[in-house]
Amino acid sequence: MGVKLVNITKIFSDPAHPEKKVHAVNNANIEVADGEFVTFLGPSGCGKTTTLRIISGFENPTEGEVWISGKMVNDQPPNRRDTSMVFQSYAIFPHLSVGQNIGFGLELKERPKKEIKQEVEKIMKVMDLKDLVNRRPDQLSGGQQQRVALARAIINRPGVLLFDEPLSNLDAKLRDQMRLEIRRIQQTFGITSIYVTHDQSEAMTVSDRIVVMNEGNIMQTGTPFEIYSRPANNFVADFIGRVNFFEGTAVLSDKEGIEVRFAGGAVKKIASSSGEIMDGGPVLVTVRPESLRLYHSQERKGFIDGKISKSVYLGPVVEYEIDTGSGKPVLAVTHNPVEEGFFKLGEKVTADFNPVSAHVLA
């Protein structure tokens, strides 16, 4: 079951200043294919939760159309739409057992008790909850409560499963586990899913595609690889992970890429780019810290020179800041420091990158 948003706009009035209008969502056009997992990602207030609530029917759009499974559902209330929501707060009934919570939706539909029991047993096995059927919610861990909320949403076999920041109440380790669990369960049932988060790692882990939003506008839609390695603009590049921006000039463009001359005089040909890039015009080149290679200054001539101003050891990787004298440090990450060794604070280094790992922005 697919979802399609056509020219969706949501305008709120500021209570303190009724004449002032706020565009929470601005002319959004999104298509989610049957069985696809799509995440709305962006900072607080970017419009991602409002868009999710418009799909569910809890908010009405100011303009535009919501289509689910080929039918426009603007006039249908939430309970008439073939969707199910997993909330941030879980919304589990404290007076019901795990089994009763999961089967609650089927009871509302007045399904036979035998059928409800069979369906509950089936889904509890898939969700790894089968030994907890008679437990109360206050006897469960945060991860178990999240599984119960997810099982209760899935048991009704909704056409579309909606997630509103479902992992924000869990600790970091449990969040990592539940990301993988949610993705596994979604793929097991093949349910079309739309997920809202401000956590970039979460979005990268669970999604087939990511919709990056800012101030009500869609900045880019693409796979996790496209969003991270081929950002459409400065906002996406800076919001997703960490990035180095290097200024340069587009010397020559052809079908093989763009030749860029950097401030230090180095010239590199980069195949990947976004935006309208004119020969002779200024460009920004994005290079992720893990794509930057560090060398001792005496070993070779690099792309930029500087000295190590900060070093953070994280076990499998070491994160460095390099002072190049430009005022903004360059970030670099080296892997497997046990074999590759360490750079010392204050040590002079040179850095370079493979053009295949870079991306040019207008």
C-alpha positions, 0 to 999 in steps of 0.5 A: 500500500503506497502513500502519496502527498501532493502539494501538501501545505500546513499553515499555523497562526501564531497565538500571540500574533494572529496575523503572523502565519507559520508554514509548518509544511510548505508544498511537500510532494512525497511518494512512498512505494508499497513495502518501502521504509521512508524516514522524515529527518530534520531538526526540531520544528522542520515539519516532519511530525506535522507531515506524519500527523497529516498522513495519519489524519490527526492534522488536516492540511491547509492545502494539498492531497493525501493519497493512501492505496490510490484513494484520496483520504483528506476527508477520512478521520484517523480511524477510517484510514488504513494506518497505525501509529507507534507513538513516542510514549508507547501509549500502552494500557497499564491495567492490561497484560502484554497479551491483552495490550497486543490483542486490544485492536482485534477486540475492538473489531469484535474478532472471535476470542480464539482468533485473537489468541492465535494472532497474539501468539503468532505475533508475540513469537515474531517479536520475541515476546512469547514468554511475557504474555501475562506480564504487566507493562510496569514489569517490562524494560523500555525495549520490551515496552517498545516491542509491545507497542509495535506488536499492537500496531502490526497485529491489525495488519495496517496498510501503512505503519507510522512511527513518531520518534519511537526510540527517543525515550530509550538509552543509547545502547537500547536504541541501537538494538531497537533500530535493527529490530524495527527494520527486521520486523518491517521487512518480515511483514513487508509493511509500508512504513514512515518514520520520523526522527531527528537522529541521523544514525537512526535514519541511516540504519532503518531507511530505504529512503530519507526525506530531509526537511528544514523549515517546512521544506524538503531539502532532499529525498534519496537513499542513505548513500545519496543523502550522505555522500551526494548531498543536494545542498549545504544544509543536507551536507552539514546536517547529516554527519560531519563534513569538511567544506573546501572552497574552490573554483570550477575550472572546467566541466565535462561529462567526466566531472568538474575540474576544481582549483582550490585556494592552495593551488591544487587541482582535482577532477571530481565526478559528483556534483549538485546544483548549477555549476558554471565554469569559472564560478565558485564552488564548495567541495564536501569531503567527509572526515573519514575520506581525508587521509593524513600523512606526516609532513615529511612523507609526501606533499598533500592537498592541505598542510597544518598541525594536529590541534586536537586528538580524540581516541575512540578505540577503533578510530581516532578523530583529529582536528587540523589547524590549517591557519584558516580559522576553521579546523579540518576534521579527519578520522583514521581507522585501526590506530593500533596498526596505523599509529597515532599523530601527536598534538602539535605535529605537522601533517599533510592531508589529501583525499581521493576525488571519488569520495568528494562532492561538488556543490554550487 
